[in-house]
C-alpha cells in the first residue's frame, strides 16, 4: 500500500501524524514531536473529516463529542495547565505564568513574583503538562536546604509529582546516581560543595529536560570576587549542554549590582544578556525572560483583589528603673569597649567589635538573651583552656553563611554570633577589667524580675487581640523561651508552639517553677498553629521563609526588630498570603529611649520617601520599595545600627544617618527598579481576562461519562463531583493504572482517603484523554445543539517549532443569521459538556436528518478560521489548520 502525501495515519508508538513521503520501503511521517521514518505495515490510515462529509458517513454522536472533548482538554491544559491536579484553587495570575512559560520550548524564564503568590503552585502548573506529555522526563529542582522537604511535599501533595530527595550518601562512583534518578530535588547548598567527585558525576550525567532553581538570587556573581559555587556549577552544566529548559524563582532578582543581575539573565539566555554591557541597553529584552507579579495586582477569576491589606502599628514601652540601669551599664560597656579595641591589631580589633555588636543585638532583643550570653562568656573567660582556633572556625563558618545571604541561615548565624561571643578567649578582651565588668552587668540583670517589653506584649494581646491567634518573631532562642514562659503563665501550658532552627527550646519556665525543654519539628508546629490547636506560635527566623501560617492567624508581633528591613517583609509574608481572609495586623515593639528605636524612625522616614518616589510612576509603590530594600547590602544596615552613638538625637542623628545611607534608595536605585520592572512581563487581569480559560476539574466529569458510554459502560455517579468505576480492561496493560477508581472532580472538596483527585497527570485520566484523541469518529448529527459546530486542530508547519503546545483546538459555529462565531478550546468544552453529561439521551442518537451541504459548510468554516487565526494569539510560525470533527443539528 502506498500512502498519499498528507494522508492522516496512526502509529502504535508515535500517535497520529501526516505523511510527508512514501518511497515504497519506508514512510516519512510528521508527528507532534517531529518527523519519523516508519514501516508501512506499522501505519493505519485514518479517515478525514472532509472525506466523511463528502461520503455522508455519520458516526455515533457520543463518539464524536468524546473525541472533541479529549482534544480540547489536551489543548487547553498544554497551554494553561488548568486541569492539573493542584489541590488548591488556581488563580488567574498563576495560570497566566504557566501559559507564558509554556509558549516556547526550550523555555527560559525568571519568575520574580512577590512573596506569597504561590511559586510552588506555578512550578506545578508548568510541570504538569510537560510531564504528562513526556516532554520533560528528567527534572532537577534546586532549592535552599531548608525548603527541600517543603518543595518535595507540596509537589507530591498538590500535583502528585513525586521527586527523589538528593542524598549525598547515595551519590557514589558506583551508584550512577544522576542517571538512575530522573526526578531529583536537591539542596543547592549541598550540591555546590564539590565533595568526593560529586560535580564530575553530575556533569557527566545525561542532560536535564528542565532545571528549576528556587531563590535564584543566592547564585550570586561579583565582578571582583567571581562566581559563587552554586552559580559556577550551573554555568558548567550549561556549557556542557546539560540544561535544556530552565526556570528561576526569586522575589529579589536584583541585589544592588547590575553585574550580578545580568549574570543570572545570561545564564538563562546567553545570547541576549551580557553583564559587561550597560543595563540600559538590555532592559528592552526583559519581557522575554522575566515575570514580576505583585500582591496588589493579582485577583481571582472575577477580578476581585485577593490580598487583604496589611496594617502596621508601633507599640512603645519604657524600661523599668532596673532595666534602665542595666541598659545604661551595657551601653557604657560597649562604648568603652569600642574605644579600648581601637588600639588592637586588625584581627583582634575585628573580633572585639564583633563581640560588642553581638552584645548590642542581644540586648535589643531581651535582657534574658544578653544575660545568657554574658554568663556563658564569663565562664569561658575564667576557663584558661579555651582555644582561639575554635573561634576561628566559628568566624569562618559565619562569614560563609553571611555571604550566602539565605534566610534559612539566619538562625545559625545568630547561634554562631553567640558562640563567638562566648568563646573568644581572654586575650581578646573588650575591657581591661572585663571579668569584674561582666559580673557587675550580671548582678544588674539579676535585679530585673519582669521585662517590660514582655509585659507590654501581654497587655497588647489582652487589649487588642483578645481571643485571636498571634504569630511572634524574635531573633534569639533565649527571648523565644522568655516569651513562651510568659504566655504559658497567663494562658496555660498548651497555648503555644515554637519554631526554630534545631527544633529544640530550653529554659521555658513553668508556673510551678520547673524549667522545661520542648522539642518539635517546624512542620508539626505550623500544623498545630494552622489547625487552631495552639493559639500562639513563637518563631525565630526559621519560619521567615517557606512556611504558610495564614489559615487561622492574621496578627503578627515583632518581639525584636532585625537589623535588615527585608526580613520584616519576609516575616509578614507568612500571613499576608493567598487564603488570608482578614486584614493583617502587624505590631512592632519599640522603646523610644533607645538608639535602635531612633534609627528605626530614620529608616521609616527614608522608606516612606522611597515609596513616594515611585508614586505616579509605578503601579505598586510599596512593592517597588521592597525591591529597593532587597537591593541594599545587609552590611549597610548592620553598620548604621552598630555604629550609632547612644547620645545622638535629633538633627545630629539625622545628619549622621543620611551620610551613612546616602546611596540607599537614591536616584540610582530607584532608576534601576523603574527600568527593570517597567519592562518585565506582568499579569494584568483587565488585559488577559478574556484569555483565561473558564474551566476546572468539574468540567472533566461529563467527558468521563461520555467516554464510558463509548465503552458501553456506566460509571457510578456518587454525587455531582464524584464518579466511581471499574477500569476498562484495555487500560490495564499499564501496571500503574488501578482496577477501580473513585475519582473526585473538585479541588475544594475534602476528599476521602480512598478517592483520587482527577486531573491531567493521573494515569487513568491521561489514558482516558489519550483514548478519546485516538478515536477516528469525526462527523455526527446531534439534536441538542442549535448551530453547526466545526472543530479544527491548529499546529505549526515548521517542524522545529519551539512551542510545547503542539496542537491548539478551535471551533467555528455557524449561527442562524449566517455569522461565524470563533470558539476557543475551553469554550467548546463548555458548549458540549451539557450534551456529554447525558450521553445516553436522545441528543446523541444516530439521527441523520440533515439538509445542509456539509462539505461546503466545512470549507466556509475553514476559510473564516484562516482569516481569524491571529485572534487566538498562537505561538506558531506558520499555522496549519486541519479538520478535526463536525457536529450538526438534525432537522426534526
N, C-alpha and C positions, 0 to 999 in steps of 0.2 A: 504494500500500500504506500503510495506517495502522498505526502501531506502538502497541501497548498500553502503558499506563503500567507501569513497572518491567520492561519487556522487556529482555533482555540482547542487546546489539548490539556489533559490531566496526566500528571506523572505521580507514581506512588510515593516518591520521596520529596520532590521539589514542588508539588502542588500544581496550580493552574498557570498556564503560560501561553504565549503565542509563537507560532512557528516563524522563524526567520528564514530558514533554508533547509531543504531536504536534498542531500546529494546521493541518496539511494542506500548508502551504508549507515549514515547517522543523520539525525535531525537536530539542527541548531534551534534552540527554543529560548525565548526571553521570559524568565520568571521574575517574581518580585525582587529576589535577591541578586539577580544578574543573569547572564547567558550561560547555558549548559549545552553540551553535545550529548544527545540521548539516543539510545537504540530505538528503532521504530516500534518494536514489539512492547516497549515499556510505555508507550503513549496511547491514550484513549481519546478519541475525538469527542468534543463537547458541542452540543447544538447551540447555535447562536440565536439571540433574540430575534433578529431580523428574519432569519430563516424560519423560525416558528411562526412569526407573524404572517409571512407570505403563505405558509402552508396551513395556517389556521390550526396549528397543533396546540391545543389547550392542555394545561397541566392542572392538577388539583390546586385550588386556591390556597389551602393551608400550606402546601409545599412552597409556593412562590412567596407568600408572606413570610414564612420562616426563613427562606433564603435571603430575602431583602433585609430582614431584621439582623441576621447574623453578620452580613456585610456592613450594615450601618453601625453595629456595636463595635466591630473592629475599627472602622473608620474613625469614629468619634473618640474611642479610647486611645488609639495610637497618637492622636493629636493632643488630647487634653487629659488623659488618664482618669477620666471621670468615673469609670466603672472599676477602679482599683478597690482593693479590699480594705481600705482605711476604715478603722473602727470609730472615727470621729467624722463629723460632718465636714465636707470640703468647702473651702471658701473661694470666692472668685479670684482673689489675687494669687492663691496657690495654684489654681487651675491655669491661670494666665502664665505664671512662671514655668509650669510644666510645658505648656504649648510653646513658649518662647524657646526653651532649651531644646525641645524636640523638633524644631523646624529644620535643623540641619544635622548632618552626620558626616564625619565625626563632629561632635558638639564640644565647644569650649566656652564656658561661662563662669563669671564670678557673680554669685548671688549674695549681695551685700545688704540684705534686709535688716530692718530694725529688730531689736530684741523682742522675742515673744510672738513672732509672726509664723512660727511653725516650720523651721528649716528641715526637721526630720520628716515632716509630712510632705514638704516639697520634694525632698530626696526620694521618698517612697513613691510619690506620684510619677516622678521622672523615670524611676527604675522599673515600675510595674509593667508598662507596655514593652519596654526594652527586653526584660527578662522573659516575658510571656511569648514574645515573637522570636526569641532566640538570638536577637541582635547582640545582646550582652550575655555572654556565658562566663567570662572571667571578670570579677568585680573586686576592687580593692578600695577600702574606706579607711582613711587615716584621721584620727581624732586625738584630742588631748587625752592623757592617760585616764583622767577622772571621768571621761564621758564614753569610754569604750563600751562598758556594760550597758549604759543607757541607750546608746545607738543600737546595740545588738537587740536589746529587749523591745525597743519601740518598733524597729523594722519587723521583728517577728510578730509582735502582738497586734500591730496596726495593719500590716500588709502581708503577713505570712512570708516575709523574705527572711530566709534563715542563713545567717552568716557564721563562719567559724572565727572564734576569737584567737588571734595570734598568740602562740606560746613559744617563747624562746627555747624552752626545753625540748620542744618537738622539732625545732629547726636545726637539724644537724647535717653533716656532709652526706650521711647515708639515707636520710629520710626523704630527700627530694620534696621538702615541704611545699615550696611555692608552685610546683607543678601538680601536686596531688590535692591541693586545696584551691578551688576555683572562686570561692566567695569568702573573702577574708576581711575582717575588721581588726585594725591594729593601732596601738598607741604610737603616734608619731615620735613621742619622747623615747620610746623603746627602740623603734626602728632606726632612728638617727644614729644610734651608737653602733658602730661597725665592729661588733664583737664576734670573735670566732668565725670570721669569714662570712658573716650574715649578708653584707652588701653584695658580695660577689655571687652568692647563691641567688639572691633576689634579681640581680642584674643579668644573670644567666638564664632566668626562667622564661616561660612563654609570655607573650605580650598580654596586657590587660585591656579588655574592651572598654572598661570605664574605671577611672580613678576619681574618687570623691575625697575632698580634703576639708575637714571642719576646722574652724578657727584658723583660716589660712594665713592670717596676718602674722602668726607666730613663725612662719617660714621667712624670716626677715633677711634682707640683704643690705649691707652697708658698703658704700663706695670706698671707704677707707679700710674697713676691717674684713670685707669679703662676705661670703655666703655663710649662713648658719648651716649646720649639718643637715637639718631637715630639707632645706632648700637644695643643698648640694645633691642629696640623694634623689630628689625629684628631677633635678636637672640632668643627672646622669641617666636616669630611666628614660627621660625624654630623648637624650642624644642616641640612646640605643633603640629608639622606636618601640619602647615597651608600653607606651600610653597612647591608645587610640583616641579616647574621649576623656575630658577632664572637667569636673565641676567643683569650684571652690565655694565655700561658705564662710563669710566673715561679716561681723557687724561694724568693724572699724578697719576698712581696707587701707586707708592712708594714715600712717602713723607719724606724720610730720615731715617725712622726707620723700620727695618725688622719686628719687632713685630706687628706693625700696618698693614703692607702689608700682612703678613701671616695670621693675624686675618681675613682680608677680604676674603682671599682664603679659610680659614677654614669655613667661613660662606657659601661659595659656595660648597665646598667638605670637609665635616668634617672628613672623614676617610683618606684623603690624605695629609692634611696640619696641622701643629701644630706650633703655634707661639713660643712655648717654646723650639723648636728644631732649630738647625742651618739652615740658609737659604741654605747653600751649599749642605746639604743633601736632599733638596727638589726641587731644580731647575729643575731636570730632568722630573718632573711631570708637569711643567708649560705648556707645549704644549698641554696638555689635558684640560686646563682650561682657558688659557689666549691667546688672539689675539692682535697683535700690527701691524698696517699698518701705514706707513708714507707717506707724500706727494710725496716724490721723487721716490717712488717705484710703485705707482699706475698708471694705464694707462686706455685708452679707449679700445674698442673692437679690435682695430687694433694694440694695443701695443704702441700707441703714448703717451708720457708723458702728463699728464693732467694739472699739475700746472705750472704756469708761475713763473719765478724767482723773488725774492724779492731783490731790490737794495736799500741799506741803505746809506744815506749820512748825514753828520753833517754840519749844517749851524751855524756859530758863529755870535755873536753880542757883542757890548760893551755898557756899561752903559753911559748915558749922565752924565755930572758933577753933575746934581741934583740927578740923580739916585745913583751915586757913593756915594754921601754924605749921602743919606738915607740908603743905604746898609751898609756903614761903621758904621753909628749910630746904626742900627739894630743889626749888628754883635757885637758891643761893649755892647749893652743892653743884648744880650743873654749870652755873655761871663761873664759879671758881674753878671748876674742872676744865672748862674751855681755856681759861687763862693759863692754868697750870700746864695743860697739854701743848700750849704754843711753843714751849721750849724743847719739845721732844723731837727726835728724828722723824722722818716722814712716815715710816712704817708704824712706829709706836704712837705717833700722833693720830694716824688713821684709826688705829684700834681704840684709842682713848675716846675719840669723837664718836665712834660707833657705840661705845658703852653709854655715853651721855645721851645720845639720841634715843637709844633704846629705853633708857630710864624715862625720858620725856614722853615717849609714846605710851609706855606702860602707865605712867602717872595720869595721862589724859584719859585713859580707859577707866581705871579704878584704883583706889588705894590698895585693894586686895591684890590686884595684878602686880603692881610695882613692889609691894611688900614681900610677896612670894619670891620675886626675882632678887630683891635686896638680901633677903635671908639666905638664899642659895649662894649668892656671891660672897657673902660674909663667910660662910662655911668654907668656900673654895680658897678664899684669901688666907684663911688660917691653916689650910692644908698645903704644906710645903711640897707635896709630891705632884701637885698639878703641873701639867706639861703644856708648853706653848705650842707643841706640834699638834695637839688635839684641837686647839683653836684655829690653827692654820687650815686644818681640814674643814672645820665649820665655815670659815671665811670663803674658802674655795667653792664649797658646795652652795653657799648662799649667793655668791656672785653669779654662779652659773644659773641658778633658778631665777634670779632677778633679770638676767639677760634674756631668758625665755619669755618673760612678761606674760605668763599664763596664770589665769585666776585660780587654777587648780593648785598652784604652788604657794598661794598666799599663806595658808595655814602653816606650811612647812617653813616658809621664810620667817614667820613670827616665832616659831619654835626655835629656829637657829639663832635668831637675834637674842632670845633669852639664854640659850646655851653659851653663846659667845660672851654675853654679859656676865654670866656666872663663872665661866671657865678661864678667862684671861687671868694669868697668874699675877702675883703681887709685884712683879717687875713692871707691870703696865698699870700702875695706879693712876687714878684720876684726881687724887688728892694726896698731899704729903702725909696726912693723918687719916687715911681712908677708913681703916677699921673702926676707930672711935667715931668717925663721922657717920658711918653706916649704922653703928649701934645706936647713935643718937636718933637717926631717922626712924629706925625700927621702934624705938621707945615712943616716939611721937605717933607712929602708926598704931601702936597698941592702945593708945588712948581713944581711938576712934571706934565707937561702939556701933554706930549705924552710918552708912554712907548716904549723904543727902541726895545724890543722883538716883540711887536705887529707890529711896523713899519717894522721890518726885515721880518716878516711873509708876510706882504703885498708885499714887494719887491720880495720875493721868488715866490709868486704866479704869479706876473706880468712877472717876468723874466723866470721862469722855467715851470710854469704850466698855461700859458695863455689859456683861454677857456676850461680848464679842471675842472671837478668836484673834490672837495677836501674834505676829511674827517679829522676833527680835534679832538684831545683828550686832555682834561685837567682834573685835579682832583677837581677843585673848581668852584662853580657856579659864583662867582664874576669874575673870569677870563673868564668864558664862556660868561658872559654878556659883558665884556670889548671887547672880540674878535668879538662878534656879532655886537656890536656898530660900530667897525672899518669896518667890512665887509659891513654893511648897508650903511655907509657913502660913501664907494668907489664904491660899485657895485649895490646899490639900495635896497629898503626895502623888496623886495620879493626874495632876493637871498639866504636866509639862513633859515635852520630849526635847531632844537636843540633836544637833548635827555638828560634827567637827571632823578634822582630818583623819583621826585614828579611831573614831568610834568609841572613845572612852572618855569619861569625865570623872575626875576625882575631886574630893573636897566639898561635896554638896552636903550642907548641914541640915539634918532633920530636926523638927521642933523638939524631939525628945533629947537632943544633944548628940545623937550619933552622927558620925561623919561617913557619908555613903559614897560608893563608887558605882557608876552606871555604865553599861555597855549597850550599844545599839548601832545598827547599820544606817547609813544615810537613807536608803530606800525604805526601810521599815519605819523610821521616824517620820518621813514625809507621808507615808500612807496613813499612819495614825493621825497625823495632823489634818490631812485632807479629808479623812473619813469622820472627823469630829470626835475621835476617841480621846484626844487631849485638846485642851483649849489653847495652850501656848507652845510655841516652838522657839527655842533659843539656839541660834546658829552662829558659827564663825563664818569666814568667807568660803568654807567648803560648800555652802549652799548658794553661793553668789552666782553660780552659773550651772545650767543644766538641770535644775530642779524646779518643777512646777508646783506651786503651793497655793494656787488661786481658788481651789474648789470650795473651800469653806472659810476663807480669810480675805479681808480687804483692808487690813490695818497693819502697818509696819512701824516699828520704833527703832531708830538708830541709837543703840546704847552708847556707842562712841563713834566718832567720825574718822574714817581712814584718811590718810594724807594724799588722797587722789580722788577727785570728784567722780571719775569714771566708775569707780567701784560703787558709789552710791546709785548710779544709774543701773548697774548690774543687779544690785540688791532689789531695787524697786521692780525690776523686770521679773522677779519671781512671782509677783502678784499682779502686775499690770500686763496681763496676757489674755489671749483669746479664751473665752469661757468665763472671764471675770464679770459678774453681774452687777457689781456695785462700784461707785467711785472709790478709788484707793486713797486712804488717809495715811500720810507719812509724817512721822514726828521725829524731829531732831532735838537732842538734849544739849544745851549749851550753858556754860557758866560765863556770864559777861565779864567777870573779873579776871579771866584767864587770857593769855595772849593767843591761845589756839582759837578761842571764840572770836577774838578781834580779827584774826587772819581770815576766818571763815566769812566774816562780814565783808571784808575786802573782796574775797573771792566771789561771793554772791553778787556784789555790785558789778564786778567785771563780767560775770556770766550774763547778767541782765543786759549789759551793754552789747555783748556779743549777739544775744537774741535780737536786740533792737537793730543791729547792723543787717540782719537778714530779713527783717520785716519789709514786705513790699517787693522784695527781690526773689524770695523763695516761698514755696507752698507751706512749708512747715519750719518756721524759725527755730523752734525748740529742738527738732531733730537735727538741724544743721549745727546748733550749738553743741549738742552731744558729740557730733563728729569732730568739731574743733577741739573739744576736750580730749577725744581719742588721739588726736594728732600731737598733743603736748607730751613732752617727756615726763615720765613719773619722777625723774630726778629733780625737775624744776619744782614740783610740789613739795618733795621732801626737803629741798633746800630752804624754801620760804618758811616752812613750819619749824625746822630745826635751828635756823639762824635768827629767827625773830627774837628780839630782846623783850623781856617782860615789861621793861619800863616804857616801851614805845606805845604811844597812843595818838589819836587824832591825826593832825597833819603830818607829824613826823612819821607815823606808821604808814600813812597813805603814800608818802613820797618814797619811802623805802620799798614798800610793796610794789609800787609801779615800776621802780627801777629793776626789781628782780623779775617782774613778769612782763617786761616791755614787749617781748615777741609773742606772748600768749594772747591769742585772739586778735592779733594785729591785722592790718590790711592784707599782708601776705597770706596768712592762714585763711582769712575769710575769702579772699580771692580764689585760693586753691579749691576750697569747698564749693564755691559757686561754679567754678569751671568744671569740676568733676561731676557734681551732682545735678548740674544743669544740663548735662549731656548724656546721662545714662538712660537706659530703658527703665520705665516705671509704669506701674499699673494705674489706670485711671478708669474707674467704673463707668463714668459718663461716656467715655470713648469706646469701651470694649464690651459694654453690657449686652449689646446685640449679638456679639460673637459667642458669648459664654453659653455652653450647652445647658438647657434646662431639663436635664435628665439625671437620674441617680439610680441606685441599686433596685428600688421597686420597679423600675422600668424594664428590668431583665425578666421579671416573673412571667409576663404574658408570652415572651419569647419561649420560655421553657414549656409552658402549657402547649403552645403551638407545635414545638418540636416533638413532644411526646405524642401528640395527635398524629404526626407523620409516622411515628413508630407504631401507631395503633395502640398506644398505651395511655393510661390516665393516671397522673400523679395524684397523691392525696393532698388536698388543699387544707392545710391545718388552720390557717386564718389568712387575712389579706396580705401578710408579708412572709408567709412560711409555706414551703412545699416539702413533702416527703415522698420519696420514690425509690424504686429498685432500679439500679443502674442497668441500662441496656447491655446485653451480652457483648455486642460489638465493641464496646468501650473497655471491656475488661482485659484486653490484650496489653493494656498499660497497668503494670503492677502498682502504680501509685494511686490508681483510682479505686475507691472502695465499692463494695457490692450494694450498699444502701446509703442514702443521704437524707439528712434533714437540713434543708437549706433555708437560711434566713436572708431576706432581701431588704434589710433595713439597718442602717448604721446606728441609728439612735436607740434601737431596741436592746434590752438587756437579754441577750440570747442565753439559752440553756447550754450547759457544757457539752451536750451531745449534738449541738447544732453547728453547722459550718456557715460562716458569713459568705454569701455568694458574691462573686465578683471576678473580674479578669485576674488571672494568677492562680485561682483554684483550679486544679487539674480538670475536674469534671466540667467546670464552666468553659474552660479553654477548649475541651474536646467537643462540647455541645456547639460552640460557635464555629469551630473548625468543620464539624459535620454539616452545619447549615450552609456554610460558604461553599462546600464542595458539591452541593446539590445542583443538578443541571436544569431543574424546572425553571421556566422563565416567563411564561405567559398564562394568565388566568383571568377568569371573569369572577368578580366579587360583587355581591349585591349591596353591601353596606358601605360603599364609597360613592360619593356624589359625582366625582370627576375622574377622568383617566389620569393615571399616575405612571409616568415612565421614569425608571431609575437607571442611572448611569454610574459607572466607575471611572474615575479620572486618575490617570497615572502620568509619569514623566517619560517622554520618549527617549531622553538621554539615559543611557544605561548606568552611568556612573553618578547618577543624581545623589546629592549629599543629604537628601531628606530621609529620615527614618520612617516617615509616613508614606508608604508605597502606593496606596490607593485611597482616594477620597471619594465617598459616595455622595451623590446629589440627585435630586429628583425634579422633574418638571411636571406640574399639574395643570391640566387644561380646563379652565372654567367654562361655564355655560355661555358667557359673553365673549369667548374667544381669547381671553387673556391667559398667558402662561405664567404661572407662579413658580419661582425658584425655591425649592425646599432643601435645606441643609440636612446632613445625615441625622442629627438628633431630632429635627422637625419631622422627618419621615417616621422615626420611631414613635413619636407622639401621635402621628396620624394613624399608624397601623396598629398600635397597641390595643385599642378598644376592640378591633377585629380579632387579633391574636388571643385576646383574653377569653374568647368564647370560640375555640377552634372547631367545635362540632356543631356550631349554629348554621343556619341556612346561608349565612354570609359567605361561607367557604365551600359551598356545594359546587358541582361541576356544570352549572348553568352556562349555556353558550349562546344566549340570545343577544347578539351584538350586531348592530347595523353600521358600525364605523369602519372606515378604511384604516386598519391598524398600522400597516406599513407606512402609509403617508403620515399618520399621527406620530409615529416614532421618528420619522425623518424630520418633521417640523419641530419636534421636541429637541432633537439633537442640534438643529440649526439655532434655536433660541438659546440653548445652553452654551453653545460656542460663542455667541455674542455676549453672554453674561458671565462667562467663566472667571473673569477678573474680579467679579464681586465676591468670589469665595476666598480671595487672598491666599491662593495656594503657593506652596514653596517649590513649584516645579519650573524647570527651564522651558520645556515645550509640552504643555498639557495635551494628553491624548485621551479622547472620550470614547468609551466603549459601552454598548448597551448591556444592561445587567438583567433587567426584568421589566415587565409591564403588567399593570392591573387595570382592568376596565370595568365599569359598571354594566350590569345587564340592562335589558330594555323592558323588563317586566313592570 
